[in-house]
Amino acid sequence: MSQSFHQQDHSRISRIISSSLFDTASNVFQVKLKSFERKDTQCRAFVKRVTMSRLFKLIMISTVSMNAFFVVLWTDYKIRVHLYTLFEILELLFVSIYSAEFTMKLYVDPIQYWKDGYNLLDVIILIILFIPYALRKIKHYPYLNVADGLQSLRILKLITYSRGIRTLITAVGQTAYTVASVLILLFVLMFIFAILGFCLFGAPERGDLNNWGSLAVAFFTLFSLTTVDGWTDLQEQLDKRDFALSRAFTILFILLASFVFLSMFVGVMIIHTEDSIKKFEQELKLERCITLMEEKQVILKRQQEEVSRLMQTQKNVDYKSFSELVENFKKTLRHTDPMVLDDFGTSLPFIDVYFSTLDNEDTTIYRLQELYYEIVHVLSLMLEDLPQEKQSQSLEKQSQGSENLSEK
């Protein structure tokens, strides 16, 4: 007993020592890896700019699209025979371009490259490209047709260069847990109805053995009912055998499976897709803001350099007056030069409010003009009526004076 305990302690101590040595070695390797600095910084930066440029992406998208087009032409036997040499040359060209892309991206960052799932997809596609060559090299032809059929996967390289497709894939990935729950519930429902349908309609004597004769066949029949594909033919076969509960069974299952679970599945996909699209739009806005800030910093730096250069010129050259310095500064300005304005008076919200205020002022002035026109019109009418009133008043005074004289 003591010897066995001693052996166990010795093995435990050896495992602890080995694990500690492994941890120490891994930590030392990570420290050295972090402290390692590549000497090809400029070349690496140049290759990175090339791989991130729009021209490179456009070239890769055009290459993948052309490759897919020639794969479609390759499926026609007559075209394949007539253009066999062209297809071989283009295949070598496409494989060379894909290999060059892989080499350039791996050269830029050999470690971070393998942490991106889309890069791993490109590597898998690149491996698939070489499978037919390997099978022909070892003269193993039974699976050559499968390898040639897998070449259609190379069109998936478009996913790497399409942010919209990546957004949809992200939405699908986010809905994996919820969709799995919905599918499990649907499977439970189909399991219950499959056993129930097998017991009700799968009797060997007068049952529908083609559609309900076994549990596997019942599952396939229920899948057809779920997609509402040919359910009338299935129900007609049940009606011919005079099953009393067949219509209630069919209607209830279609209501639950098709109208409830499939609608739930579609709703979940739509909700997560909308969330992913909103996040994608926010990322685009953030990138635009970052790009704008970078452009502002470049413009400000250039303006500061120009001002510093002018100040240095002022120290070296004696100007007679400040206006002469300003005139020389004006000569360096161009109408195409951008200008960074960070005050509130040049912001878009202020400009929008200012234009709205000007519109309101124009409306107010127009209304005041209409009011003034009405006032002038009323005054003109009053002036036209004024002499007639005076004449009537003088006639009244004369009549009153004559009456007073007659009374006296």
C-alpha positions as CSV (number, residue, x, y, z in Angstrom):
1,M,0.0,0.0,0.0
2,S,2.7,2.5,0.9
3,Q,4.5,1.7,-2.3
4,S,1.4,2.3,-4.4
5,F,0.7,5.6,-2.6
6,H,4.4,6.6,-3.2
7,Q,4.0,5.8,-6.9
8,Q,0.8,7.9,-7.1
9,D,2.4,10.8,-5.4
10,H,5.4,10.5,-7.7
11,S,3.2,10.5,-10.8
12,R,1.2,13.4,-9.5
13,I,4.4,15.4,-8.9
14,S,5.7,14.6,-12.3
15,R,2.4,15.8,-13.9
16,I,2.5,19.0,-12.0
17,I,6.2,19.6,-13.0
18,S,5.4,18.8,-16.6
19,S,2.4,21.1,-16.7
20,S,4.3,23.9,-15.0
21,L,7.2,23.5,-17.5
22,F,4.6,23.6,-20.4
23,D,3.0,26.7,-19.0
24,T,6.4,28.4,-18.6
25,A,7.5,27.4,-22.1
26,S,4.2,28.8,-23.6
27,N,4.5,32.0,-21.6
28,V,8.1,32.5,-22.8
29,F,7.0,31.8,-26.4
30,Q,4.2,34.3,-26.2
31,V,6.5,37.0,-24.7
32,K,9.1,36.4,-27.5
33,L,6.3,36.4,-30.1
34,K,5.0,39.8,-28.8
35,S,8.5,41.2,-28.6
36,F,9.4,40.1,-32.1
37,E,9.4,42.9,-34.6
38,R,9.4,42.3,-38.3
39,K,11.9,44.2,-40.3
40,D,9.8,44.4,-43.4
41,T,7.5,47.0,-42.1
42,Q,7.3,49.1,-45.2
43,C,6.8,46.2,-47.5
44,R,4.1,44.7,-45.2
45,A,2.3,48.1,-45.1
46,F,2.4,48.3,-48.9
47,V,0.9,44.8,-49.3
48,K,-1.7,45.5,-46.7
49,R,-2.8,48.7,-48.6
50,V,-3.0,46.7,-51.8
51,T,-5.1,43.9,-50.2
52,M,-7.4,46.5,-48.6
53,S,-7.8,48.7,-51.7
54,R,-11.0,48.9,-53.7
55,L,-9.1,48.0,-56.9
56,F,-7.9,44.7,-55.4
57,K,-11.4,43.8,-54.2
58,L,-12.9,44.7,-57.6
59,I,-10.3,42.4,-59.2
60,M,-11.1,39.5,-56.9
61,I,-14.9,39.9,-57.3
62,S,-14.4,40.0,-61.1
63,T,-12.2,36.9,-61.0
64,V,-14.7,34.9,-58.9
65,S,-17.6,36.0,-61.2
66,M,-15.7,35.0,-64.3
67,N,-14.7,31.7,-62.7
68,A,-18.3,31.0,-61.9
69,F,-19.3,31.9,-65.5
70,F,-16.8,29.5,-67.0
71,V,-17.9,26.8,-64.5
72,V,-21.4,27.1,-66.0
73,L,-19.9,26.8,-69.5
74,W,-17.9,23.7,-68.4
75,T,-21.1,21.8,-67.5
76,D,-21.9,21.7,-71.3
77,Y,-20.1,18.7,-72.7
78,K,-19.8,20.0,-76.3
79,I,-18.4,23.4,-75.1
80,R,-16.0,21.6,-72.8
81,V,-14.6,19.5,-75.7
82,H,-14.2,22.4,-78.1
83,L,-12.7,24.8,-75.5
84,Y,-10.7,22.2,-73.4
85,T,-7.4,24.0,-73.8
86,L,-9.0,27.4,-72.8
87,F,-10.6,25.9,-69.8
88,E,-7.2,24.4,-68.6
89,I,-5.4,27.8,-69.1
90,L,-8.2,29.7,-67.3
91,E,-8.2,27.2,-64.4
92,L,-4.5,27.6,-63.9
93,L,-5.0,31.4,-64.0
94,F,-7.8,31.3,-61.4
95,V,-5.9,29.0,-59.1
96,S,-2.9,31.2,-59.3
97,I,-4.9,34.3,-58.4
98,Y,-6.5,32.6,-55.4
99,S,-3.1,31.3,-54.3
100,A,-1.6,34.8,-54.6
101,E,-4.4,36.3,-52.6
102,F,-3.9,33.7,-49.9
103,T,-0.1,34.4,-49.8
104,M,-0.5,38.2,-49.7
105,K,-3.0,38.1,-46.8
106,L,-0.9,35.5,-44.9
107,Y,2.2,37.7,-45.4
108,V,0.5,40.7,-43.9
109,D,-0.5,39.1,-40.6
110,P,0.3,35.3,-40.3
111,I,-1.3,35.0,-36.8
112,Q,-4.5,37.2,-37.1
113,Y,-5.3,35.6,-40.5
114,W,-6.3,32.3,-38.9
115,K,-8.6,34.0,-36.4
116,D,-11.0,35.2,-39.1
117,G,-13.7,32.7,-40.1
118,Y,-14.0,34.0,-43.6
119,N,-10.2,33.6,-44.1
120,L,-10.6,29.9,-43.0
121,L,-13.4,29.6,-45.6
122,D,-11.0,30.8,-48.3
123,V,-8.4,28.3,-47.1
124,I,-11.0,25.5,-47.3
125,I,-12.0,26.6,-50.8
126,L,-8.3,26.7,-51.8
127,I,-7.8,23.2,-50.6
128,I,-10.8,22.0,-52.5
129,L,-9.3,23.5,-55.7
130,F,-6.3,21.2,-55.5
131,I,-8.2,18.0,-54.8
132,P,-8.9,17.1,-58.4
133,Y,-5.2,17.6,-59.3
134,A,-4.2,15.4,-56.4
135,L,-6.7,12.7,-57.4
136,R,-5.4,12.7,-61.0
137,K,-1.8,12.6,-59.8
138,I,-2.4,9.5,-57.7
139,K,-4.7,8.1,-60.4
140,H,-7.6,7.7,-58.0
141,Y,-10.7,8.3,-60.2
142,P,-13.7,7.0,-58.3
143,Y,-14.2,10.3,-56.4
144,L,-13.1,12.6,-59.2
145,N,-16.7,13.5,-60.1
146,V,-17.4,14.5,-56.5
147,A,-14.2,16.6,-56.4
148,D,-15.2,18.3,-59.7
149,G,-18.7,19.0,-58.3
150,L,-17.2,20.6,-55.2
151,Q,-15.5,23.2,-57.4
152,S,-18.8,25.1,-57.4
153,L,-18.0,26.1,-53.8
154,R,-15.4,28.6,-55.1
155,I,-18.2,31.1,-55.7
156,L,-18.4,31.4,-51.9
157,K,-15.3,33.6,-52.0
158,L,-17.7,36.4,-52.9
159,I,-18.8,36.4,-49.2
160,T,-15.4,37.7,-48.1
161,Y,-15.8,40.8,-50.3
162,S,-19.5,41.5,-49.7
163,R,-20.4,43.1,-46.3
164,G,-24.1,42.7,-47.0
165,I,-23.8,39.0,-47.3
166,R,-21.7,38.8,-44.2
167,T,-24.4,40.8,-42.4
168,L,-27.0,38.2,-43.4
169,I,-24.8,35.4,-42.4
170,T,-24.2,37.0,-39.0
171,A,-28.0,37.3,-38.6
172,V,-28.4,33.6,-39.4
173,G,-25.7,32.8,-36.9
174,Q,-27.4,34.9,-34.2
175,T,-30.7,33.1,-34.8
176,A,-29.1,29.6,-34.5
177,Y,-30.2,29.1,-30.9
178,T,-33.7,30.4,-31.4
179,V,-34.2,28.5,-34.7
180,A,-32.9,25.3,-33.1
181,S,-35.5,25.7,-30.3
182,V,-38.3,26.2,-32.9
183,L,-37.1,23.2,-34.9
184,I,-37.0,21.0,-31.7
185,L,-40.6,22.0,-30.9
186,L,-41.6,21.2,-34.5
187,F,-39.9,17.8,-34.2
188,V,-41.7,17.1,-31.0
189,L,-45.0,18.0,-32.7
190,M,-44.2,15.8,-35.7
191,F,-43.2,12.9,-33.4
192,I,-46.5,13.1,-31.6
193,F,-48.6,13.3,-34.7
194,A,-46.4,10.6,-36.5
195,I,-47.2,8.1,-33.8
196,L,-50.8,9.2,-33.7
197,G,-51.1,9.0,-37.5
198,F,-49.4,5.5,-37.5
199,C,-51.9,4.3,-34.9
200,L,-55.0,5.8,-36.7
201,F,-54.2,5.3,-40.3
202,G,-51.4,2.7,-40.6
203,A,-53.4,-0.4,-39.8
204,P,-52.3,-3.4,-41.9
205,E,-55.9,-4.3,-42.8
206,R,-57.4,-1.2,-44.3
207,G,-54.9,1.5,-43.6
208,D,-52.8,3.7,-45.9
209,L,-49.6,1.8,-45.7
210,N,-47.9,4.0,-48.4
211,N,-48.2,7.2,-46.3
212,W,-48.7,5.9,-42.7
213,G,-47.4,2.3,-42.7
214,S,-44.3,3.0,-40.6
215,L,-42.9,5.7,-38.4
216,A,-40.4,6.9,-41.0
217,V,-43.0,7.1,-43.7
218,A,-45.3,9.0,-41.3
219,F,-42.6,11.5,-40.7
220,F,-42.1,12.1,-44.4
221,T,-45.9,12.5,-44.8
222,L,-46.0,15.0,-42.0
223,F,-43.2,16.9,-43.6
224,S,-45.3,17.2,-46.7
225,L,-48.2,18.5,-44.6
226,T,-45.9,21.0,-42.9
227,T,-44.9,22.5,-46.3
228,V,-48.6,22.3,-47.4
229,D,-47.4,20.5,-50.5
230,G,-49.9,17.9,-51.9
231,W,-51.9,17.7,-48.7
232,T,-55.1,17.4,-50.7
233,D,-53.9,14.2,-52.4
234,L,-53.0,12.8,-49.0
235,Q,-56.4,13.7,-47.5
236,E,-58.2,12.2,-50.5
237,Q,-56.5,8.9,-49.9
238,L,-57.6,9.0,-46.3
239,D,-61.1,9.9,-47.3
240,K,-61.3,6.9,-49.6
241,R,-60.7,4.6,-46.6
242,D,-63.5,6.4,-44.6
243,F,-61.3,7.4,-41.6
244,A,-63.5,9.5,-39.3
245,L,-60.8,11.7,-37.7
246,S,-58.6,12.2,-40.8
247,R,-59.8,15.7,-41.7
248,A,-59.6,16.9,-38.1
249,F,-56.1,15.4,-37.9
250,T,-54.9,17.0,-41.1
251,I,-56.4,20.5,-40.4
252,L,-55.1,20.5,-36.8
253,F,-51.5,19.5,-37.8
254,I,-51.4,22.1,-40.7
255,L,-52.6,24.8,-38.4
256,L,-50.0,24.0,-35.8
257,A,-47.0,23.2,-38.0
258,S,-47.5,25.5,-41.0
259,F,-49.3,28.5,-39.6
260,V,-47.7,28.6,-36.1
261,F,-44.2,27.1,-36.2
262,L,-43.2,28.1,-39.7
263,S,-44.5,31.6,-39.1
264,M,-42.6,31.7,-35.9
265,F,-39.4,30.6,-37.7
266,V,-39.9,33.3,-40.3
267,G,-40.6,36.0,-37.7
268,V,-37.4,35.1,-35.7
269,M,-35.4,35.4,-38.9
270,I,-36.9,38.7,-39.9
271,I,-36.3,40.2,-36.4
272,H,-32.6,39.2,-36.2
273,T,-32.1,40.3,-39.8
274,E,-33.4,43.7,-39.1
275,D,-31.2,44.0,-36.0
276,S,-28.2,43.0,-38.0
277,I,-29.0,45.5,-40.7
278,K,-29.3,48.3,-38.1
279,K,-25.9,47.4,-36.7
280,F,-24.5,47.3,-40.2
281,E,-25.8,50.8,-40.9
282,Q,-24.4,52.1,-37.6
283,E,-21.0,50.6,-38.5
284,L,-21.1,52.4,-41.8
285,K,-22.0,55.7,-40.1
286,L,-19.1,55.2,-37.7
287,E,-16.7,54.5,-40.5
288,R,-17.8,57.6,-42.3
289,C,-17.3,59.7,-39.2
290,I,-13.9,58.2,-38.7
291,T,-13.0,58.8,-42.3
292,L,-14.2,62.4,-42.0
293,M,-12.2,63.0,-38.8
294,E,-9.1,61.6,-40.5
295,E,-9.6,63.9,-43.5
296,K,-10.1,66.9,-41.1
297,Q,-6.9,66.0,-39.3
298,V,-4.9,65.8,-42.5
299,I,-6.3,69.2,-43.7
300,L,-5.6,70.8,-40.3
301,K,-2.1,69.4,-40.3
302,R,-1.5,70.8,-43.8
303,Q,-2.9,74.2,-42.9
304,Q,-0.6,74.3,-39.8
305,E,2.4,73.5,-41.9
306,E,1.5,76.2,-44.4
307,V,1.0,78.8,-41.6
308,S,4.3,77.7,-40.0
309,R,6.1,78.0,-43.3
310,L,4.6,81.5,-43.8
311,M,5.7,82.5,-40.3
312,Q,9.2,81.2,-41.0
313,T,9.2,83.1,-44.3
314,Q,8.2,86.3,-42.4
315,K,11.1,85.9,-40.1
316,N,13.5,85.4,-43.0
317,V,12.1,88.2,-45.3
318,D,11.3,91.6,-44.1
319,Y,7.9,92.8,-45.2
320,K,7.0,96.4,-45.3
321,S,3.5,95.9,-44.0
322,F,1.1,93.2,-42.8
323,S,-1.0,93.7,-45.9
324,E,1.9,92.6,-48.1
325,L,2.2,89.4,-46.1
326,V,-1.6,88.8,-46.5
327,E,-1.4,89.4,-50.2
328,N,1.4,86.8,-50.5
329,F,-0.7,84.4,-48.5
330,K,-3.7,84.9,-50.8
331,K,-1.6,83.8,-53.7
332,T,-1.1,80.4,-52.1
333,L,-4.8,79.8,-51.7
334,R,-6.9,78.0,-54.3
335,H,-10.7,77.9,-54.6
336,T,-10.5,74.0,-54.5
337,D,-8.8,74.0,-51.1
338,P,-11.0,72.4,-48.4
339,M,-11.5,74.2,-45.1
340,V,-12.3,72.7,-41.7
341,L,-14.9,74.6,-39.8
342,D,-15.8,73.4,-36.3
343,D,-17.9,76.3,-34.9
344,F,-21.6,76.0,-34.3
345,G,-22.5,78.4,-37.1
346,T,-21.2,76.0,-39.8
347,S,-22.9,72.9,-38.4
348,L,-25.7,71.2,-40.4
349,P,-28.4,71.5,-37.7
350,F,-27.7,75.3,-37.4
351,I,-27.9,75.7,-41.2
352,D,-31.1,73.8,-41.3
353,V,-32.6,75.9,-38.5
354,Y,-31.3,79.1,-40.2
355,F,-32.9,78.2,-43.5
356,S,-36.2,77.4,-41.8
357,T,-36.1,80.7,-40.0
358,L,-35.5,82.5,-43.3
359,D,-38.5,80.7,-44.8
360,N,-40.6,81.8,-41.9
361,E,-39.4,85.4,-42.3
362,D,-40.3,85.4,-46.0
363,T,-43.8,84.1,-45.2
364,T,-44.2,86.8,-42.5
365,I,-43.1,89.5,-44.9
366,Y,-45.5,88.3,-47.6
367,R,-48.4,88.3,-45.1
368,L,-47.4,91.8,-43.9
369,Q,-47.4,93.0,-47.6
370,E,-50.9,91.6,-48.1
371,L,-52.0,93.4,-44.9
372,Y,-50.5,96.6,-46.1
373,Y,-52.2,96.3,-49.5
374,E,-55.6,95.8,-47.7
375,I,-55.0,98.9,-45.5
376,V,-54.1,101.0,-48.5
377,H,-57.2,99.8,-50.4
378,V,-59.5,100.6,-47.4
379,L,-57.9,104.1,-47.1
380,S,-58.5,104.7,-50.8
381,L,-62.1,103.8,-50.5
382,M,-62.4,106.1,-47.5
383,L,-60.9,109.0,-49.5
384,E,-63.3,108.5,-52.3
385,D,-66.3,108.6,-49.9
386,L,-65.0,111.7,-48.0
387,P,-66.2,114.5,-50.4
388,Q,-69.7,113.2,-50.7
389,E,-70.1,113.3,-46.9
390,K,-68.9,116.9,-46.8
391,Q,-71.4,118.0,-49.5
392,S,-74.2,116.3,-47.6
393,Q,-73.2,118.0,-44.4
394,S,-73.1,121.5,-46.1
395,L,-76.6,120.9,-47.6
396,E,-77.9,120.0,-44.2
397,K,-76.4,123.2,-42.6
398,Q,-77.9,125.4,-45.4
399,S,-81.4,123.8,-44.9
400,Q,-81.1,124.3,-41.1
401,G,-80.1,128.0,-41.6
402,S,-83.1,128.7,-43.9
403,E,-85.5,127.2,-41.5
404,N,-84.2,129.4,-38.7
405,L,-84.6,132.5,-40.8
406,S,-88.2,131.6,-41.6
407,E,-89.0,131.2,-38.0
408,K,-87.7,134.5,-37.1
